């Protein structure tokens, strides 16, 4: 199975090191089946048998090492559990 989505989110800094984020995801999930067939040079193909539109959401916690780098972990109802690294190239303007 695979999916694509468009995500819109908001992040709130809790303190210098931690931030909390939430997002809303709108997308489609496609379900497929691998089939074998000797008539194809690759030995088979896949067939999409179901497409489903979905709306989901998620929440993430980020530990910020500095203003440019952080590690995050969280859960999204479309993607499941996730973790990763965040690199920030633009700095927030302070007034």
LOKE-288230 format. One record per residue: residue number from 0; residue in one letter; y, x, z of N, C-alpha, C, CB in turn. Coordinates in steps of 0.02 Angstrom, whole numbers, padded with zeros to 5 digits. Glycine has a CB too. Example, Ala and Ser with C-alpha at 12.3 -4.5 7.8 and 13.67 -1.06 7.14 Angstrom:
# LOKE-288230
pos, code, n_yy, n_xx, n_zz, ca_yy, ca_xx, ca_zz, c_yy, c_xx, c_zz, cb_yy, cb_xx, cb_zz
0, A, -00284, 00660, 00390, -00225, 00615, 00390, -00165, 00660, 00390, -00224, 00565, 00452 .
1, S, -00112, 00642, 00354, -00053, 00684, 00357, 00002, 00645, 00394, -00030, 00704, 00286 .
This chain:
# LOKE-288230
pos, code, n_yy, n_xx, n_zz, ca_yy, ca_xx, ca_zz, c_yy, c_xx, c_zz, cb_yy, cb_xx, cb_zz
0, X, -00059, 00042, 00000, 00000, 00000, 00000, 00062, 00044, 00000, 00000, -00048, 00061 .
1, X, 00115, 00021, -00031, 00178, 00057, -00029, 00235, 00007, -00030, 00184, 00107, -00089 .
2, X, 00295, 00030, -00013, 00352, -00014, -00009, 00416, 00024, -00026, 00358, -00045, 00061 .
3, X, 00468, -00013, -00040, 00534, 00016, -00045, 00581, -00030, -00006, 00558, 00025, -00119 .
4, X, 00635, -00001, 00019, 00681, -00042, 00059, 00751, -00014, 00056, 00658, -00046, 00132 .
5, X, 00798, -00057, 00072, 00868, -00039, 00082, 00882, -00051, 00156, 00918, -00080, 00035 .
6, X, 00909, 00000, 00189, 00920, -00004, 00261, 00994, 00000, 00277, 00881, 00052, 00297 .
7, X, 01016, -00041, 00324, 01084, -00038, 00349, 01079, -00031, 00424, 01126, -00103, 00328 .
8, X, 01115, 00018, 00451, 01107, 00031, 00523, 01172, 00047, 00558, 01060, 00086, 00532 .
9, X, 01166, 00053, 00624, 01222, 00069, 00667, 01197, 00118, 00720, 01253, 00005, 00700 .
10, X, 01237, 00168, 00736, 01220, 00217, 00787, 01274, 00218, 00840, 01211, 00287, 00757 .
11, X, 01252, 00220, 00902, 01298, 00223, 00960, 01281, 00285, 01001, 01294, 00158, 01003 .
12, X, 01330, 00329, 01011, 01320, 00388, 01053, 01320, 00367, 01126, 01375, 00442, 01040 .
13, X, 01267, 00385, 01162, 01263, 00369, 01233, 01297, 00423, 01275, 01189, 00362, 01255 .
14, X, 01287, 00486, 01255, 01322, 00543, 01285, 01320, 00599, 01234, 01287, 00565, 01354 .
15, X, 01334, 00661, 01255, 01336, 00717, 01208, 01270, 00730, 01173, 01358, 00780, 01243 .
16, X, 01214, 00717, 01208, 01149, 00735, 01181, 01108, 00676, 01153, 01110, 00768, 01233 .
17, X, 01120, 00616, 01175, 01078, 00560, 01155, 01118, 00506, 01118, 01043, 00530, 01215 .
18, X, 01086, 00477, 01067, 01115, 00420, 01033, 01060, 00369, 01019, 01151, 00442, 00967 .
19, X, 01079, 00307, 01014, 01034, 00252, 01002, 01054, 00219, 00937, 01034, 00201, 01061 .
20, X, 01005, 00205, 00893, 01019, 00176, 00827, 00976, 00115, 00816, 01006, 00228, 00772 .
21, X, 01002, 00069, 00776, 00964, 00011, 00755, 00976, 00000, 00681, 00984, -00051, 00796 .
22, X, 00927, -00029, 00646, 00937, -00043, 00575, 00901, -00107, 00555, 00912, 00016, 00533 .
23, X, 00925, -00135, 00499, 00894, -00193, 00468, 00870, -00170, 00399, 00944, -00254, 00463 .
24, X, 00808, -00186, 00382, 00777, -00165, 00319, 00761, -00227, 00277, 00713, -00123, 00331 .
25, X, 00779, -00223, 00213, 00762, -00276, 00165, 00726, -00242, 00108, 00827, -00315, 00140 .
26, X, 00666, -00266, 00091, 00628, -00233, 00038, 00568, -00271, 00015, 00607, -00166, 00061 .
27, X, 00525, -00236, -00022, 00463, -00264, -00049, 00406, -00218, -00032, 00468, -00274, -00124 .
28, X, 00349, -00249, -00015, 00288, -00212, -00004, 00239, -00231, -00059, 00258, -00227, 00067 .
29, X, 00207, -00180, -00088, 00160, -00191, -00143, 00091, -00169, -00120, 00182, -00153, -00208 .
30, X, 00043, -00212, -00131, -00026, -00198, -00112, -00065, -00183, -00176, -00058, -00259, -00073 .
31, X, -00103, -00129, -00176, -00140, -00110, -00237, -00212, -00093, -00220, -00105, -00051, -00271 .
32, X, -00252, -00091, -00272, -00323, -00074, -00267, -00339, -00021, -00319, -00369, -00137, -00276 .
33, X, -00374, 00031, -00300, -00396, 00083, -00348, -00460, 00058, -00382, -00408, 00151, -00312 .
34, X, -00462, 00065, -00447, -00520, 00043, -00486, -00546, 00101, -00527, -00502, -00017, -00532 .
35, X, -00611, 00106, -00533, -00643, 00157, -00575, -00660, 00128, -00643, -00707, 00186, -00540 .
36, X, -00647, 00167, -00695, -00663, 00145, -00762, -00672, 00207, -00806, -00608, 00097, -00791 .
37, X, -00731, 00216, -00835, -00745, 00275, -00876, -00709, 00274, -00943, -00819, 00281, -00888 .
38, X, -00678, 00218, -00962, -00640, 00215, -01024, -00572, 00250, -01020, -00629, 00142, -01044 .
39, X, -00551, 00267, -00959, -00487, 00302, -00949, -00500, 00376, -00939, -00449, 00272, -00889 .
40, X, -00456, 00418, -00967, -00466, 00490, -00962, -00461, 00514, -00889, -00414, 00526, -01004 .
41, X, -00424, 00480, -00847, -00417, 00499, -00777, -00473, 00470, -00734, -00350, 00476, -00750 .
42, X, -00515, 00428, -00763, -00572, 00401, -00726, -00557, 00337, -00689, -00595, 00451, -00677 .
43, X, -00496, 00310, -00695, -00481, 00247, -00662, -00406, 00233, -00662, -00506, 00248, -00591 .
44, X, -00388, 00183, -00626, -00318, 00161, -00622, -00310, 00120, -00559, -00297, 00120, -00686 .
45, X, -00247, 00101, -00545, -00237, 00056, -00488, -00204, -00008, -00512, -00193, 00090, -00433 .
46, X, -00219, -00061, -00477, -00197, -00129, -00495, -00159, -00158, -00436, -00257, -00174, -00515 .
47, X, -00095, -00179, -00447, -00056, -00212, -00395, -00075, -00285, -00393, 00022, -00203, -00407 .
48, X, -00106, -00307, -00339, -00130, -00375, -00335, -00086, -00421, -00293, -00199, -00375, -00307 .
49, X, -00036, -00393, -00258, 00007, -00435, -00217, 00073, -00400, -00205, -00027, -00453, -00150 .
50, X, 00128, -00436, -00211, 00195, -00411, -00194, 00226, -00459, -00145, 00239, -00403, -00259 .
51, X, 00255, -00431, -00092, 00282, -00472, -00038, 00351, -00447, -00019, 00234, -00472, 00023 .
52, X, 00401, -00491, -00019, 00468, -00474, 00004, 00468, -00477, 00080, 00522, -00521, -00026 .
53, X, 00503, -00430, 00111, 00504, -00426, 00184, 00574, -00410, 00210, 00455, -00374, 00208 .
54, X, 00586, -00433, 00271, 00645, -00413, 00309, 00620, -00387, 00375, 00696, -00474, 00318 .
55, X, 00644, -00330, 00395, 00621, -00300, 00458, 00678, -00267, 00494, 00566, -00250, 00445 .
56, X, 00662, -00233, 00548, 00713, -00199, 00587, 00681, -00144, 00627, 00750, -00247, 00632 .
57, X, 00723, -00101, 00655, 00698, -00046, 00695, 00749, -00019, 00743, 00674, 00008, 00650 .
58, X, 00725, 00024, 00788, 00767, 00057, 00837, 00745, 00130, 00843, 00764, 00021, 00907 .
59, X, 00792, 00174, 00855, 00779, 00246, 00857, 00820, 00278, 00913, 00794, 00279, 00790 .
60, X, 00792, 00330, 00942, 00827, 00372, 00990, 00832, 00441, 00960, 00790, 00373, 01060 .
61, X, 00892, 00470, 00962, 00904, 00536, 00934, 00926, 00583, 00989, 00956, 00534, 00878 .
62, X, 00896, 00643, 00991, 00920, 00696, 01035, 00960, 00744, 00991, 00860, 00734, 01071 .
63, X, 01025, 00750, 01006, 01071, 00791, 00967, 01077, 00860, 00999, 01141, 00757, 00962 .
64, X, 01055, 00912, 00962, 01061, 00980, 00987, 01133, 01004, 00983, 01015, 01027, 00948 .
65, X, 01168, 00983, 00930, 01239, 00998, 00921, 01268, 00946, 00873, 01249, 01071, 00892 .
66, X, 01327, 00956, 00847, 01359, 00906, 00804, 01327, 00903, 00734, 01433, 00921, 00797 .
67, X, 01285, 00952, 00717, 01256, 00955, 00650, 01181, 00939, 00646, 01267, 01022, 00622 .
68, X, 01145, 00940, 00702, 01072, 00933, 00699, 01045, 00893, 00758, 01040, 01003, 00698 .
69, X, 00996, 00850, 00743, 00963, 00811, 00795, 00892, 00793, 00775, 01002, 00748, 00811 .
70, X, 00850, 00776, 00823, 00783, 00752, 00812, 00779, 00679, 00834, 00730, 00795, 00849 .
71, X, 00746, 00637, 00795, 00743, 00566, 00812, 00671, 00541, 00812, 00785, 00524, 00764 .
72, X, 00659, 00486, 00849, 00595, 00452, 00850, 00609, 00378, 00861, 00548, 00480, 00907 .
73, X, 00567, 00335, 00832, 00577, 00264, 00840, 00524, 00224, 00804, 00644, 00245, 00815 .
74, X, 00539, 00160, 00795, 00493, 00114, 00764, 00531, 00066, 00719, 00452, 00075, 00817 .
75, X, 00503, 00052, 00660, 00530, 00003, 00614, 00472, -00044, 00595, 00562, 00036, 00550 .
76, X, 00484, -00109, 00594, 00431, -00157, 00581, 00401, -00151, 00511, 00456, -00226, 00591 .
77, X, 00437, -00121, 00463, 00410, -00111, 00396, 00373, -00044, 00390, 00465, -00114, 00344 .
78, X, 00399, 00007, 00421, 00371, 00075, 00415, 00325, 00095, 00472, 00427, 00125, 00410 .
79, X, 00330, 00062, 00528, 00291, 00082, 00587, 00327, 00136, 00626, 00221, 00107, 00566 .
80, X, 00291, 00175, 00664, 00320, 00229, 00703, 00344, 00285, 00658, 00270, 00257, 00754 .
81, X, 00399, 00316, 00676, 00427, 00369, 00634, 00462, 00421, 00678, 00475, 00340, 00582 .
82, X, 00466, 00482, 00653, 00505, 00535, 00685, 00529, 00582, 00631, 00463, 00573, 00739 .
83, X, 00581, 00621, 00647, 00607, 00666, 00597, 00666, 00705, 00622, 00625, 00628, 00535 .
84, X, 00697, 00741, 00576, 00756, 00782, 00589, 00815, 00752, 00552, 00744, 00856, 00568 .
85, X, 00873, 00757, 00583, 00935, 00731, 00554, 00984, 00789, 00546, 00965, 00674, 00598 .
86, X, 01008, 00799, 00485, 01059, 00850, 00471, 01123, 00814, 00452, 01036, 00899, 00415 .
87, X, 01178, 00830, 00486, 01242, 00798, 00472, 01289, 00849, 00440, 01273, 00768, 00537 .
88, X, 01313, 00832, 00381, 01356, 00877, 00343, 01430, 00859, 00350, 01336, 00878, 00270 .
89, X, 01444, 00796, 00367, 01513, 00774, 00375, 01527, 00764, 00450, 01527, 00709, 00336 .
90, X, 01585, 00786, 00471, 01602, 00778, 00542, 01646, 00716, 00551, 01638, 00840, 00568 .
91, X, 01636, 00683, 00607, 01675, 00624, 00624, 01747, 00645, 00640, 01643, 00585, 00684 .
92, X, 01794, 00607, 00614, 01865, 00622, 00626, 01884, 00598, 00696, 01910, 00590, 00571 .
93, X, 01917, 00640, 00733, 01940, 00621, 00800, 02014, 00606, 00798, 01925, 00678, 00852 .
94, X, 02034, 00552, 00831, 02104, 00532, 00831, 02135, 00542, 00898, 02113, 00461, 00811 .
